[in-house]
Structures are given as C-alpha cells and as structure tokens.
C-alpha cells in the first residue's frame, strides 16, 4: 500500500493505492453487472471469432517499461499482457497456476515445490526455465527499496512480513522445469508472494551483479515476456504497440494488435473513450450509468479494492469497556448503509461487515452480522444505560451527559461528505448528536491546495487523537494483512490510529500470517473475522465499485477484476467487419 498525499503512511486509509495507485476519489463497490459486450439477441451469435483488428488501451505518463520498476498503475495492468507470474489471482482472489503447472507446500509453508509448464517460450523464442524464476527473485531482492514490486510484496504496513519477497531464503533449482523456494519461516501468503512478473535471464548476460543492474534499468528497457502479446515498439510519451504472440502457450490471441495510448490524466482518458479514440477505459467517478443507453458502449462493473469505514477512537473513554462495545454495536445497527450506497454511490457499492474483499475466498459466511435495525440500535443503547431522560430526543448517559460525537473526515471529498451527512442523520434518529469536521465551506471551488491543506489537518487530528469517529477509506492490498490497522504495535506508527489494542487480536493476526497451509489460512481468517464483528474496531461500511467501459465491437468474456481490469482480453475478438 502507498500513502496518497505525502501525509503519513497511515492515511493510506483515505485513498491509497493497493501498491499501484488510485485516483483520489476512488472507492465503492457493488452489484457486479457482468454484461456481455453485445446483448444476447443483438447479433453476437452471428459473429465467428477471427484473428485481426486492433484494441487501443489507455495509459498515463510512465517512466519505464520495466515491469519490476514501474510505479504507474495503468502500465502495471498493461504489462500483464506481456509478462506473467508463477501464479495469478482467480475471481475469488485465491491463487491459480499460471507459469507454474503444479505446486506442493511442505514444512508448514516454509517450502514451496514448483513444477513449471514445459510449453512456454519467451517472446524471442527461447525456452522458459527454472533459471528465469531464480534470476527474477534474485533481481527483485537486489533491487532498491523503492522498487514497486518490493513495495508491493513487502506489505510494509504489516507486522509479520506477510507477502514479503525478502522472506525467500533461497531458491533451489531441481531440474530444467522444477525448483524449490524456501522461506525463512512459515508464511500464510507464500503463494501470493509468487505472483510477480518473471523476466528472462538470458537477455541479461553480464557477469555478477551487473546482470541485476541491467535487469533493473529504467531507460531503454525492451520488454520480453511470456504473455499473450509481444512488445513491438514504443514512442515515448505517446504510445506503446504490442502484437499477438503466435507461440503463446495458452493459444494465440484473436486480436492482432494492442496499442497503449498515453494521456495526461484519467479525465482525458474518459474523454478519449467517449469520442471513440480508445477501446476501453475505467471510470473516474461513480456516474457510469449515463453510458447504459449507448449502444456503442458496454459496462462491466467490478469490485474495487476501495474500502470505506468508520474507525472509533479507543483513546476515548466513551468507546472503552462493555459500554463502549455496546455503543459501537448500536452505531453499527443505526447506519443505513444500503441507503448510502444507493443515494451517494448510485448503487455501486457492496455492504460488508469486515475489511475483507467481497470476492475473497477468505470471506467468512459468519462475517455479516449488522443489518440496518433502529430497534436493535436503541436496545443496545438502553442496555448500557443511555436513555432520553428529558424527552428532547437526545440520549444521555447515566450521569445525564448528552451523547455528542464528532466525525472526522476529509469533507472536500464530496461523496465522503454526503456519506457523513447521512450517518449524522441516521445517528440522530437513535438520539445521538453528531457534528462533521473539518467543515466544507467551499464545495463548488475546491482547489488542489485546499485538498492538501485539509489532508494535513485531518492527519494532525488523527495523530493527536483529537476526534471521536473517523470516516475514512483504505485501498486494501490484494494480499490481505490487517495488522497495519489493528495490531497494537502499529499504534506508535500511526497506521493503527484508532489506538486499538487487544492481545487476542494480536495473536490472531500473527496466526493468519503464519498459517502454513491454505486450509489453516482459511480457518484463521474466519476466526479473525469473528473477532472483528464482535469487538468492532471499525464499523465497515462498504467496498466501492469501478467499471470497465468497453467499445461493443470487442466481443468476448472479459472479466475485469481489481488485480487486472483487462482480464480475458486475450480471448476476446473483433468481428471482421469492424476491423
């Protein structure tokens, strides 16, 4: 994860990148509208898949074609057409084989034995082998700390090093297409670590460390991978051209060419899509329903990594002890999350009770416990002695003090401000007064300088503990590790800014980190979610959705996901009449 606004790492919380970037307003999720690119009955059955045609995908300015060094999210996703890893994520965010044909986990997760595919060629015709995997791992470990993949898989906000390449102790090549990877300890995300792109050893033929230096070059890097498309040409700051890989191990793509066109901003990308200059674009905001009636455009909605929540300040006596737990439960019941999703995010969100992605295989069936229920909210308040003693509609504690809460949020984010206002109204219905700060007094003329200054102010309030509840958002990694938010050791580092400290939580976080098998990992995450829904360090609101907009001349089972918005393009085609 990366922090968005040069504030502290912990404000990764508001709008960060999953390790690869995200727009400031990105967050929500939703109702997965997996629509076909042409509606059934509108002629898709009349088309036969044929080779040919060109698809144009958007890029923003990036500084290198090197997949191990890129810090640009658009190029990161684009590079997945060129490069592949040992493993990739499936629709449930579990691991599926890619260049690995099979694997075996041994020694409680410390050793992963891997058998590689034997039918894989590099784009220059050389055979892919275990030597390439070992070389890639050594290159990443040799890289400087600001390497994107080192950041991506080090999960530096975690406590136990979940998903950290530096935890690879050694690589033992046991055959041309087989190897054993040994970690320095049991690791719950041992397979997730191995999703980085593999690069070819043979093109970096210098001796010693020189070959690693060459493999980590920023300039004049020629991408050679094993993926469905091959690098053809690059015009800096303008475009990159790929061509179909005739020798691809998973069948040649139908589309002949992929052109990556470079734009200045995400807004320019959307304009280019609307005017037909490019074939696909992801949405910048939530209002993509306006394209629904356009026959030229198809919309594939998918769950993003952007997670919205309320975090309680456990440094406040109000939220401590049994009474604090009852108050947190009452607040969870009192908030109409579906109304927020519908009214603020136009339905493009998925309600959750835990910070686990809604698609994830780790999501427990027992994780969803808090539906909107005013009666239960009032009952919880009554149990802890909070009642409206003077019949003015506002509840008081046993000493007669009215319950008044301050919600801290970045109110220059208009969708988040509207969310805060709806939460304020919901809590007022159960007798809790709420104020929102910092106030937004200039919603129609917000500048970048205004946003930066407000971020700094929010950051200061979080660091000093000067708030009751914080309405914020994380962009969570596809590799799950919640220790950055809930482990007591992170209080001093400010990522656990809610000052939450529980020994049983610390123990469970360690257990998820060191679960050596997939079965143990699933069990430990179930226990973790049970504790989260019981203790409620956060009231989880929802994940936000994104959408991939697609020119309807591209036909196929595209399946955009947070880890790859272009998933399935290698099987898509363009009918001959549209080429």
Secondary structure as the mmCIF struct_conf table of DSSP 4:
data_model
#
loop_
_struct_conf.conf_type_id
_struct_conf.id
_struct_conf.beg_label_comp_id
_struct_conf.beg_label_asym_id
_struct_conf.beg_label_seq_id
_struct_conf.end_label_comp_id
_struct_conf.end_label_asym_id
_struct_conf.end_label_seq_id
STRN STRN1 UNK A 2 UNK A 2
BEND BEND1 UNK A 4 UNK A 7
HELX_RH_3T_P HELX_RH_3T_P1 UNK A 9 UNK A 11
HELX_RH_AL_P HELX_RH_AL_P1 UNK A 12 UNK A 15
STRN STRN2 UNK A 17 UNK A 17
BEND BEND2 UNK A 18 UNK A 20
TURN_TY1_P TURN_TY1_P1 UNK A 24 UNK A 25
STRN STRN3 UNK A 28 UNK A 29
STRN STRN4 UNK A 34 UNK A 34
BEND BEND3 UNK A 37 UNK A 38
TURN_TY1_P TURN_TY1_P2 UNK A 40 UNK A 41
BEND BEND4 UNK A 42 UNK A 43
HELX_RH_3T_P HELX_RH_3T_P2 UNK A 44 UNK A 46
BEND BEND5 UNK A 51 UNK A 51
STRN STRN5 UNK A 54 UNK A 60
BEND BEND6 UNK A 63 UNK A 63
BEND BEND7 UNK A 65 UNK A 65
TURN_TY1_P TURN_TY1_P3 UNK A 67 UNK A 69
HELX_RH_AL_P HELX_RH_AL_P2 UNK A 73 UNK A 79
TURN_TY1_P TURN_TY1_P4 UNK A 80 UNK A 82
BEND BEND8 UNK A 86 UNK A 86
STRN STRN6 UNK A 87 UNK A 89
TURN_TY1_P TURN_TY1_P5 UNK A 91 UNK A 92
BEND BEND9 UNK A 93 UNK A 93
STRN STRN7 UNK A 95 UNK A 97
BEND BEND10 UNK A 98 UNK A 99
STRN STRN8 UNK A 100 UNK A 106
HELX_RH_3T_P HELX_RH_3T_P3 UNK A 107 UNK A 109
TURN_TY1_P TURN_TY1_P6 UNK A 110 UNK A 110
STRN STRN9 UNK A 111 UNK A 116
BEND BEND11 UNK A 118 UNK A 119
STRN STRN10 UNK A 121 UNK A 121
TURN_TY1_P TURN_TY1_P7 UNK A 123 UNK A 124
BEND BEND12 UNK A 125 UNK A 125
HELX_LH_PP_P HELX_LH_PP_P1 UNK A 126 UNK A 126
STRN STRN11 UNK A 127 UNK A 127
HELX_LH_PP_P HELX_LH_PP_P2 UNK A 128 UNK A 128
HELX_RH_AL_P HELX_RH_AL_P3 UNK A 130 UNK A 142
BEND BEND13 UNK A 143 UNK A 143
TURN_TY1_P TURN_TY1_P8 UNK A 145 UNK A 146
HELX_RH_AL_P HELX_RH_AL_P4 UNK A 148 UNK A 154
TURN_TY1_P TURN_TY1_P9 UNK A 156 UNK A 157
BEND BEND14 UNK A 158 UNK A 160
TURN_TY1_P TURN_TY1_P10 UNK A 162 UNK A 163
HELX_RH_3T_P HELX_RH_3T_P4 UNK A 165 UNK A 167
STRN STRN12 UNK A 168 UNK A 175
TURN_TY1_P TURN_TY1_P11 UNK A 176 UNK A 177
STRN STRN13 UNK A 178 UNK A 183
BEND BEND15 UNK A 184 UNK A 185
TURN_TY1_P TURN_TY1_P12 UNK A 188 UNK A 189
HELX_RH_AL_P HELX_RH_AL_P5 UNK A 190 UNK A 193
TURN_TY1_P TURN_TY1_P13 UNK A 194 UNK A 195
BEND BEND16 UNK A 196 UNK A 196
HELX_LH_PP_P HELX_LH_PP_P3 UNK A 197 UNK A 198
BEND BEND17 UNK A 201 UNK A 201
TURN_TY1_P TURN_TY1_P14 UNK A 202 UNK A 203
BEND BEND18 UNK A 207 UNK A 207
TURN_TY1_P TURN_TY1_P15 UNK A 208 UNK A 209
HELX_RH_AL_P HELX_RH_AL_P6 UNK A 210 UNK A 215
TURN_TY1_P TURN_TY1_P16 UNK A 216 UNK A 216
BEND BEND19 UNK A 218 UNK A 220
BEND BEND20 UNK A 226 UNK A 228
STRN STRN14 UNK A 229 UNK A 235
TURN_TY1_P TURN_TY1_P17 UNK A 236 UNK A 238
STRN STRN15 UNK A 239 UNK A 244
TURN_TY1_P TURN_TY1_P18 UNK A 246 UNK A 247
TURN_TY1_P TURN_TY1_P19 UNK A 249 UNK A 250
BEND BEND21 UNK A 254 UNK A 254
STRN STRN16 UNK A 257 UNK A 263
BEND BEND22 UNK A 264 UNK A 265
HELX_RH_AL_P HELX_RH_AL_P7 UNK A 266 UNK A 274
TURN_TY1_P TURN_TY1_P20 UNK A 275 UNK A 276
BEND BEND23 UNK A 277 UNK A 279
STRN STRN17 UNK A 280 UNK A 282
BEND BEND24 UNK A 284 UNK A 286
HELX_RH_3T_P HELX_RH_3T_P5 UNK A 288 UNK A 291
TURN_TY1_P TURN_TY1_P21 UNK A 292 UNK A 293
TURN_TY1_P TURN_TY1_P22 UNK A 295 UNK A 296
STRN STRN18 UNK A 297 UNK A 312
TURN_TY1_P TURN_TY1_P23 UNK A 314 UNK A 315
BEND BEND25 UNK A 316 UNK A 316
HELX_RH_3T_P HELX_RH_3T_P6 UNK A 317 UNK A 319
BEND BEND26 UNK A 320 UNK A 320
HELX_RH_AL_P HELX_RH_AL_P8 UNK A 321 UNK A 334
HELX_RH_AL_P HELX_RH_AL_P9 UNK A 337 UNK A 344
BEND BEND27 UNK A 345 UNK A 345
TURN_TY1_P TURN_TY1_P24 UNK A 346 UNK A 347
STRN STRN19 UNK A 349 UNK A 351
BEND BEND28 UNK A 353 UNK A 356
TURN_TY1_P TURN_TY1_P25 UNK A 358 UNK A 359
TURN_TY1_P TURN_TY1_P26 UNK A 361 UNK A 362
TURN_TY1_P TURN_TY1_P27 UNK A 365 UNK A 366
HELX_RH_AL_P HELX_RH_AL_P10 UNK A 374 UNK A 383
TURN_TY1_P TURN_TY1_P28 UNK A 384 UNK A 385
STRN STRN20 UNK A 387 UNK A 387
TURN_TY1_P TURN_TY1_P29 UNK A 389 UNK A 390
BEND BEND29 UNK A 391 UNK A 393
STRN STRN21 UNK A 396 UNK A 396
TURN_TY1_P TURN_TY1_P30 UNK A 398 UNK A 399
BEND BEND30 UNK A 400 UNK A 400
STRN STRN22 UNK A 402 UNK A 402
STRN STRN23 UNK A 404 UNK A 408
TURN_TY1_P TURN_TY1_P31 UNK A 411 UNK A 412
BEND BEND31 UNK A 413 UNK A 413
HELX_RH_AL_P HELX_RH_AL_P11 UNK A 414 UNK A 429
TURN_TY1_P TURN_TY1_P32 UNK A 430 UNK A 431
STRN STRN24 UNK A 433 UNK A 437
BEND BEND32 UNK A 438 UNK A 438
BEND BEND33 UNK A 441 UNK A 441
TURN_TY1_P TURN_TY1_P33 UNK A 443 UNK A 444
BEND BEND34 UNK A 445 UNK A 445
HELX_RH_AL_P HELX_RH_AL_P12 UNK A 448 UNK A 464
TURN_TY1_P TURN_TY1_P34 UNK A 465 UNK A 465
BEND BEND35 UNK A 468 UNK A 468
STRN STRN25 UNK A 469 UNK A 475
BEND BEND36 UNK A 478 UNK A 479
HELX_RH_AL_P HELX_RH_AL_P13 UNK A 483 UNK A 486
HELX_RH_3T_P HELX_RH_3T_P7 UNK A 488 UNK A 490
TURN_TY1_P TURN_TY1_P35 UNK A 491 UNK A 494
BEND BEND37 UNK A 495 UNK A 496
TURN_TY1_P TURN_TY1_P36 UNK A 497 UNK A 498
HELX_RH_AL_P HELX_RH_AL_P14 UNK A 503 UNK A 514
BEND BEND38 UNK A 517 UNK A 517
HELX_RH_AL_P HELX_RH_AL_P15 UNK A 518 UNK A 535
BEND BEND39 UNK A 537 UNK A 537
STRN STRN26 UNK A 538 UNK A 551
TURN_TY1_P TURN_TY1_P37 UNK A 552 UNK A 553
STRN STRN27 UNK A 554 UNK A 555
BEND BEND40 UNK A 556 UNK A 556
STRN STRN28 UNK A 561 UNK A 561
TURN_TY1_P TURN_TY1_P38 UNK A 562 UNK A 563
STRN STRN29 UNK A 564 UNK A 564
TURN_TY1_P TURN_TY1_P39 UNK A 565 UNK A 568
HELX_RH_3T_P HELX_RH_3T_P8 UNK A 569 UNK A 571
STRN STRN30 UNK A 573 UNK A 574
HELX_RH_3T_P HELX_RH_3T_P9 UNK A 576 UNK A 578
#
